[in-house]
Amino acid sequence: MYDIFAKKIIWREDLSLQEVENTKELNAKFQHLLQKTAASDTEKRAKLDYIIQKTKTDYQEGLKSLAASKQFSEFGLQIETPEVPFYFDSGSYQIQISVPLRNQSSGRLTGVFDVSALAALHKQLLKDIVLEAALAVLVSFVLILIVTQRLVSPIKRLSKHMSVDVESIRTDEIRERYRRDEIGDLARSFIVLISEIRSQVSDLREKSNTDSLSGLGSRHKYSRQAEPSLEHAVLTGSNFALLICDIDNFKAFNDKYGHAAGDSVIKEVGQSMLRVLDYGDKCYRIGGEEFVILLEDYINDDHIIKADKIRQAIEDLGIEHPGNTLHGIVSISVGMCFIEPGDFNAENIVFTQLYSEMFNIADQQLYLAKSLGRNKSLSLKFNPAKK
């Protein structure tokens, strides 16, 4: 059977030309018998008529099968075994189906169907699928772009702000704070947190920079400012003096009056130093009863005069100190080392080494002052030639 132009043609594949001719001869034989049969024998004549019509029909159908078999032989049936009753030819879009006949002579009925119309449908389906897939990819890309622009990029910018030092963050550059969504809430909370951290850092820095007992600069502040102060003086051609001050026999004072009284003395000594010093002078308590003063950009012998003023100011406090023999009151000894402009070629200076050498000289002058009876101020200019 072949489905073409809405017509169905059925033929026998196993029919030969000889069989068709035999059917024709058989029809002629029965016609001859009909002619010899008496008209009165109606029953026999009726049977012969039926056989004649049947053989005639078989003959005509045989001719049609032979013609159809010849006409459609180019399709070539591909069904080889009954276990696989169908075959699809993707090249010509044909479906071949073979089914067994349920009659006494058995046999099989094979049909060839033209499904080329499905090819257009198949192509259209593929086109629609590709188009929809491309549209889905485009929509996904747009959504990803929107999500990136609205969510990922702002979070990355916030993360960039968070990755730098708190002091370096420019809160006015955090644009996300104007948003009215969760990211905006996060940005505003971040800005508040930055403000609180900066405040705490400022408090901690102030506490770390200030000696809580004396009110002077702390040892931490001293360690950060000492060498840079020397370097600045040398590079700008300014005078520079390093003073080390030490309360005389302070241990004996603590042993007699206790540490609370000793703390009070340290505080009064520190405040007395500040009253003598000028703006720009730096004063630190570097430990126990020991103090360091850095003087810069003074003129003439102001460093020597100022050191003696400090010593005198402490003496004028008149704090009783029996353990400080020869004087009977709280006093300090001062050792100083100083430099003058033009003493050095700045290009050849290792400032860490220079400051260390100046500190050692000032320390030696301090102990010399103590050995000479305390409550004295001694100074010595740094001589590069004696290094």
BAFIDO-616770 format. One record per atom (N, C-alpha, C): x, y, z. Coordinates in steps of 0.1 Angstrom, whole numbers, plus 5000, padded with zeros to 4 digits. Layout:
BEGIN
XYZ
...
END
This chain:
BEGIN
500949885000
500050005000
500950125000
500750224992
501550344991
500550464992
500850555002
499950665004
500450784996
499750804984
500250914976
498950974969
498951114970
497851184964
496451134970
496551104983
495351054990
494750924985
495550854977
495050724972
495950614978
495250494980
495950384986
495950274975
497050224972
497250114962
497749994969
497149874967
497549754973
497949654963
499049594964
499449484955
500149374962
500349264954
501049144960
502449144954
503349134964
504749134960
505249004954
504548894959
504948754955
504248704943
503548794936
502748744924
503648754911
503548644903
504348644891
503448664879
504048694868
503248704855
502648574851
503248464853
502748334850
501448304858
501448344871
500248324879
499148404874
499348524869
498348604864
497748544851
498648494842
498248424830
497448304833
497848234843
497048104847
495648144851
495548254858
494248304863
493348334851
493948394840
493248434828
492748304821
493648214820
493248084813
492148014821
492248014834
491247954843
489948024840
489848154839
488648224836
488048184823
488948174813
488448134799
487847994800
488447904807
487947764809
486547764815
486347844825
485047844832
484047914823
484348004814
483448064805
483047964795
483947874790
483647774781
482647674787
482847634800
481947544807
480547604808
480547734810
479247804811
478447794799
479147804787
478447804774
477847664772
478447554777
478047414775
476947374785
476747454795
475847414805
474447464801
473447364803
472047394798
471447514806
470647584799
470047694806
469147664817
468647534816
467747494827
468447454840
469847434839
470647404851
471047534857
470147604863
470447734869
471447734881
471347634889
472247624900
473747614896
474047534886
475347514881
475847644874
474847704866
475247824859
475547934869
474847944880
475148044891
476548024897
476847904899
478247874905
479347914895
479047874882
480047914872
480248064871
479048134871
479148284870
479948344882
479748284893
480548334905
482048314903
482348184898
483848154897
484348244886
483548264875
484048344864
484348494869
483448544876
483648684882
484848684891
484948584899
486148574909
487448574902
487548484891
488848474884
489048594876
487948654871
488148784864
488748894873
488148894885
488648994895
490048964899
490348834901
491748804905
492748834894
492248814881
493148854870
493349004869
492249074870
492449224870
493349274882
493149224894
493949264905
495349214903
495549104897
496949054894
497649144885
496949194874
497549294865
497949424872
496949464881
497249584889
498449564898
498649454904
499749424913
501049424906
500949364893
502249364885
502649504881
501649584878
501849724874
502349804885
501749784897
502149864909
503549824914
503749694913
505049644917
506149704908
505849714895
506849764886
507049914888
505849984890
505850134892
506550174905
506350104916
506950144929
508150064933
508749994923
509949914927
511149994931
511150124927
512250204931
512350234946
511250214953
511250234968
512050134975
512150014970
512949914976
512649884990
511949784994
511549755008
512849715016
512949775028
514049755036
513849665048
512549615050
512149535061
512649395058
513649345066
514249215064
513749105072
513349135084
512849025093
511549065100
510648965102
509348995109
509549055123
510749025129
510949085143
510949235143
511349295131
511449435130
510449475119
509149505123
508049515113
508049655107
508949745109
508949875103
510349925100
510350025090
511650085087
511350225082
512250315087
512150465084
513350505075
513050545064
514150595055
514250745057
515250795064
515450935067
515751015055
516350955044
516651025032
515451065024
514550975023
513351005014
512051025023
512251015036
511151035045
510050935042
510350805041
509350695039
509350605052
508150565055
507950465065
507450335059
508150225061
507650095056
507250015068
506049955066
505449875077
505049745071
505349635078
504949495073
504249425085
502949385082
502149315092
501749175086
501649075094
501148945089
499648945086
499348865076
497948845073
497348725081
496148745085
495548635093
494548565084
495048485075
494148395067
494848265065
494248175058
494748035057
496048035049
496148125039
497348125031
498448205037
498148265048
499148355055
499648465046
501048495047
501548605039
501648725048
502148835042
502348965049
501849075041
501349185047
500949305040
501949415043
502549465033
503649565035
503149695029
503249805037
502849935033
504050035033
504050125023
505050225022
504350365023
504650445033
503950565035
504950685033
504450785025
505250905023
504951005035
506051025043
505851115054
506751245053
506951285040
507851395037
507251525043
505951525045
505351645052
505851665066
506251545072
506851555086
508251625086
508951615074
510251675074
510151825076
509151895070
508952035072
508652065087
507751975092
507351985106
508651975115
509451875112
510651845119
511651965119
511752025107
512652135105
512052255113
510752275112
510152385119
510352375135
510152245139
510352215154
511752255158
512752205150
514152235153
514452385153
513852455143
513952605142
513352665154
512152625158
511552675170
512352655183
512852525184
513652495196
514952585196
515652595185
516852675185
516552825188
515352875182
514953015185
514653035200
513952935205
513552945219
514752935228
515752845224
516952835232
517752955232
517853015220
518653145218
517953255227
516653255226
515853355234
516153335249
516153205253
516353175267
517753215272
518753195263
520153235266
520253385267
519553455257
519553605258
518953655270
517753595274
517053645286
517953615298
518553495298
519453465310
520653565311
521253595299
522353695299
521853825304
520653865300
520153995305
519953995320
519353885324
519153865339
520453865347
521453795341
522753795348
523353935348
523154005337
523754145336
523054235347
521754215348
520954295357
521354265371
521454135374
521854095388
523254135391
524154125381
525554175383
525554325386
524754395378
524754545380
524154585393
523054515397
522254555408
522854495421
523454385421
523854315433
525354285434
525854215424
527254175425
528254295425
528054385415
528954505414
528954585427
527754625432
527854705445
528554635456
528254505457
528954425468
530454425466
530854405453
532354405451
532954545454
532154655451
532754785454
532854805470
531854755477
531854765491
533054675497
533254565491
534354475495
535654545492
535754625481
536954695478
537254795489
536254865493
536354965504
536754905517
536254785519
536554715532
537954655532
538554645521
539854575520
541054675523
540754805524
541854905527
541754945541
542855015545
542955065559
541755155562
541255145575
540055225579
540355375577
541555415579
541855565578
541855605564
541955515554
542055555540
540655545533
539655495540
538355485533
537655615532
537255645519
536555775517
535055735517
534355765528
532955735529
532055805519
532555925515
531756005505
531755935491
532655845489
532755775476
531955645476
531255615488
530455485488
529055525483
528855505470
527555545464
526455455469
526755335473
525655245477
524855295489
525355385496
524655435508
523355505504
523155545492
521955615487
520855515483
521255385482
520255285477
519255265488
517955225484
516955195494
516555045494
517654965494
517454825496
518454765506
518554635506
519354575516
520854615515
521254635502
522654675500
522854815505
521854905503
521955035509
522055035524
521254945530
521354925545
522754885549
523254785541
524654735544
525654845543
525554925533
526555035531
526455135542
525255175546
525055275557
525555215570
525355095572
525855025585
527355025584
527955005573
529354995571
529955135574
529355245569
529855375572
529755405587
528655365593
528555385608
529655315615
529955185610
530955105617
532355175615
532555225603
533855295600
534055415610
532955485612
533055605621
533355565635
532655455639
532955405653
534355355654
534855275644
536255225645
537255345645
536955445636
537955555636
537955625650
536755635656
536755705669
537555625679
537355485679
538055405688
539555405685
539855405672
541255405669
541955535673
541155645672
541655775676
541855775692
540955715699
541055705713
542255625717
542355515710
543555425713
544855485710
544855555699
546055625695
546455735705
545455805710
545755905720
546255845733
545655735736
546055665749
547455605747
547755555735
549055495733
550155605731
549655725727
550655835725
550955915738
550055895748
550155975760
550455885772
551455925780
551655855792
550655885802
549855795807
548755825816
549155885829
550355855834
550755905847
551256045846
552156075837
552756205836
552056305827
551256255818
550656345808
551556375797
552756325797
553756345786
553556245775
554356255764
554356155754
554756015759
554155915753
554455775758
555755725751
556255615756
557355545750
557055505735
555755465733
555355425719
555455555710
555055665715
555155785707
556555825704
557355815715
558755845714
559455765703
559155625703
559855545694
559455575679
558255635677
557855675664
558455815659
558655895669
559056035665
560556075667
561255995674
562656035678
563556045665
563655935658
564555945646
564056035635
562756035632
562256135622
562556275626
562456305639
562756445644
564256485641
565156385644
566556415641
566756425626
566156345618
566256345603
565756485598
564656525603
564056655598
564956765601
565556765613
566456875617
567756875608
568256765605
569456755597
569156805583
568056755577
567656785563
567256925562
566756995572
566357135571
567457225576
568557175581
569657255586
569357325599
568657255608
568257305621
569157255632
569157325643
569757265655
568957155661
569557065668
568856955674
569556905687
568756895697
569356845710
568556735716
569256635722
568556525728
568956535743
567856535752
568056545766
567456425773
568256365782
567756255790
567756305804
566556295810
566356345824
566056225833
566556225845
566256115854
566156165869
565056125875
564756175889
565856105898
566456185906
567656145914
567056055926
567755935928
567455845939
565955825941
565355795929
563855785930
563455655937
564255555936
563955425943
563855445958
564755525963
564755555978
563455625982
563055715973
561755785975
560555695976
560555605966
559455505966
559455415978
560755375982
560855285994
560355356007
560555486008
560155556020
558655596020
558255646008
556855706008
555855616001
556355515994
555355425987
555255465972
554655375964
554555395950
553455505946
552455515955
551455615952
552055755952
552855785963
553555905964
554555925952
555255815949
556155815937
555455855924
554255795922
553455835910
553155985910
552756035922
552456175923
553656265919
554856225923
556056295920
556356295905
556156175899
556356165884
555356255877
554156265881
553156355875
553556505877
554056545888
554456685891
555656715883
556556625882
557756645874
557456665859
556556575854
556156585840
555456725837
554556765846
553856895844
554857015845
555757005854
556757105855
557657125842
557957005836
558657005823
557857075812
556557045812
555757105801
555657255803
555657305815
555457445817
556757525813
557857455813
559157515808
559257515793
558857395787
559057375773
558157465764
558557485752
557757565742
557057475733
556157545725
555357465715
556357415704
556257295701
557157225692
558157145699
558457175711
559357085719
558656955722
559356845722
558756715724
559356655737
558456605746
558856545759
558156415761
558856315765
558356185767
558856125780
557956035786
558355955797
558655815791
559855765791
560155645784
560255525793
560055545806
560055435815
560455475829
559755425840
560055455853
560255605856
561355655861
561655795864
562455865853
562555805841
563355855830
562555925820
563056035815
562356125805
563356155794
562756185782
563556225771
562856355765
563756455762
563256575756
563956595743
563256625732
563856655719
563556805716
564656875714
564557025710
565057045696
564357125689
564757135675
564457285671
565357335662
565257465656
565357575667
566157555677
566357665686
567557755682
567857855689
568957945685
569957955697
571157975693
572257995703
572357885713
572357925726
572457825737
571157795744
570057815736
568757795742
568557655748
569157555742
569057415746
569657395760
570757465762
571457455775
570657525786
570157645782
569357725791
568157655795
567457595785
566157525788
566357405796
567457335794
567757215803
567957255817
568657365819
568857415833
567557465839
566657525831
565457575836
564557455841
564557355833
563857235837
564357175850
565657165851
566257115864
565857205876
565857335873
565557435884
564057425888
563257405877
561757395880
561457275889
562157165887
561957045896
562457075910
563557145911
564157175924
563157265931
562557365924
561657455930
560357395935
560057275931
558857205937
559057185952
560257165956
560557155970
559957035977
559756925969
559256795974
560256735983
559956705996
560956646005
561356516001
562656486001
563256355997
564556336005
564456286017
565556266025
566556166019
566056076011
566955976005
567856035994
567556155990
568356225979
569456305987
570456245991
571456305999
572056425992
572556516000
573156645995
572056745992
570856705988
569856795984
568656795993
568256675997
567056656006
565756686000
565656715987
564456735980
564456655967
563356645960
563256585947
564056665937
564956605929
565656675919
565956585907
566356635896
566656555884
568056585879
568656495872
569956515866
569656505851
570356585843
570156595828
571456575821
571356485811
572456465802
572056495788
572856575780
572456625767
573456595757
573056575745
573956565733
573256645722
573956735715
573356815705
574256825692
573556865681
574356885669
573957025664
574757075654
574557205648
574457185633
573857285626
573757275611
575157275605
575257195595
576557185588
577557085593
577157015604
578056915610
578056785601
577056765593
576956645585
576656665570
577056565563
576556555549
575356465549
574156515547
572956435549
572956315540
573556315529
573556205520
574256075526
575156105535
575955995540
575455945554
574356005559
573955975573
573055855573
573355765583
572355655586
571755705599
570555755599
569955825610
569655735622
569355615620
569255525631
570555515639
571655505632
572955495638
573255625645
572955735638
573355865644
572555895657
571255855657
570455885669
570955795680
571255665677
571755575688
573055635694
573955685686
575155735691
574955865700
573955945695
573656065703
573056025716
572155925716
571555885729
572555835738
573555755733
574555705742
575355815749
575655915741
576456035746
575656105757
574356125754
573456195764
573356115776
573255975775
573255885786
574455895795
575655905788
576855915795
576956045803
576456155797
576456285803
575556285816
574456205814
573556195826
574156125838
574856015835
575455945846
576756025851
577356105843
578456185848
577856295857
576656345854
576056445862
575656385876
575256255876
574856195888
576156165897
577156125890
578456105897
579056225903
578656345898
579156465903
578256525914
577256455918
576456495929
575056515926
574656485914
573156495910
572656635909
571456655905
570856785904
571656875895
572256815884
573056885875
572656865861
573056955852
572756945837
574056955830
574456845823
575656845815
575356815800
576156875791
575856865777
577156845770
577056775758
578256755749
577756755735
578556835726
578156835712
578656705705
577856655697
578256535689
579356575679
580456505679
581556525670
581656415660
581256435647
581356335637
582756275635
583756355638
585156315635
585556205645
584856195657
585256105667
584355975667
583655965657
582755845655
583555715656
END
